[in-house]
Amino acid sequence: MSGSATCKLCGRPIVWGVTPRNANLCVDPNPRPQGGYVLEATGVKDGRVQFAVRRALPADPPGKRWACHLDTCPQRRGRAG
């Protein structure tokens, strides 16, 4: 599962990527200097760009970092679980 979508809780745009351990992770679509993840396009499938997601390293430039949407979703903040 990769590409653009919307959050089911808040309706904001998100981008899905796949982590090195093959788990799906949703991130906000716009880079954030303090974001903890880096997206790397890996190809196109069914007309959608596929992304690999990895944790950001200190050497990664601020403009190439993204935040996990689970950390920024206004509807998820304050919810248990």
C-alpha positions as CSV (number, residue, x, y, z in Angstrom):
1,M,0.0,0.0,0.0
2,S,1.7,3.2,-1.1
3,G,0.7,6.5,-2.5
4,S,-1.7,9.3,-1.6
5,A,-4.8,8.9,0.5
6,T,-6.7,10.7,3.2
7,C,-6.8,10.1,6.9
8,K,-10.1,8.4,8.0
9,L,-10.1,10.3,11.2
10,C,-9.4,13.9,10.2
11,G,-9.7,13.9,6.4
12,R,-6.3,15.4,5.8
13,P,-4.1,14.1,3.0
14,I,-1.5,11.4,3.9
15,V,1.1,9.4,2.0
16,W,1.6,5.7,2.6
17,G,5.0,4.1,2.5
18,V,6.5,0.8,3.5
19,T,9.2,0.5,6.2
20,P,12.3,-1.7,5.9
21,R,10.4,-4.3,8.0
22,N,7.6,-4.3,5.5
23,A,5.1,-2.4,7.6
24,N,2.8,0.3,6.2
25,L,3.4,3.8,7.6
26,C,1.4,7.0,6.9
27,V,3.2,10.3,6.8
28,D,2.1,13.9,6.2
29,P,2.5,14.9,2.6
30,N,4.6,18.0,3.2
31,P,8.2,17.8,4.5
32,R,8.9,19.1,8.1
33,P,12.4,20.0,9.2
34,Q,11.9,18.1,12.5
35,G,10.3,15.1,10.8
36,G,11.6,11.7,11.8
37,Y,11.2,9.8,8.5
38,V,12.7,9.9,5.0
39,L,10.7,8.8,1.9
40,E,12.4,7.2,-1.0
41,A,10.5,6.6,-4.2
42,T,10.9,3.0,-5.3
43,G,8.8,2.9,-8.5
44,V,5.2,3.1,-9.8
45,K,2.5,0.4,-9.3
46,D,-1.0,0.7,-10.6
47,G,-0.3,4.4,-11.5
48,R,0.7,5.2,-7.9
49,V,4.2,6.1,-6.7
50,Q,5.6,3.6,-4.3
51,F,7.6,4.8,-1.3
52,A,10.1,3.2,1.1
53,V,10.1,4.8,4.5
54,R,13.1,4.8,6.9
55,R,14.0,6.7,10.0
56,A,15.8,10.0,9.4
57,L,19.5,10.1,10.1
58,P,21.3,13.2,11.4
59,A,22.9,13.7,7.9
60,D,19.6,13.8,6.1
61,P,18.7,17.4,5.1
62,P,15.8,19.0,6.9
63,G,13.8,19.5,3.6
64,K,13.8,15.8,3.1
65,R,12.1,14.7,6.3
66,W,8.5,13.8,6.9
67,A,6.4,13.4,10.1
68,C,4.3,10.3,10.9
69,H,0.7,11.3,10.5
70,L,-0.2,9.3,13.6
71,D,1.8,11.9,15.6
72,T,0.2,14.9,13.9
73,C,-3.4,13.9,13.4
74,P,-5.6,16.4,15.3
75,Q,-8.3,13.7,15.8
76,R,-5.9,11.1,17.1
77,R,-4.1,13.4,19.6
78,G,-5.4,12.7,23.1
79,R,-7.0,9.4,22.2
80,A,-6.0,6.3,23.9
81,G,-4.5,3.5,21.8
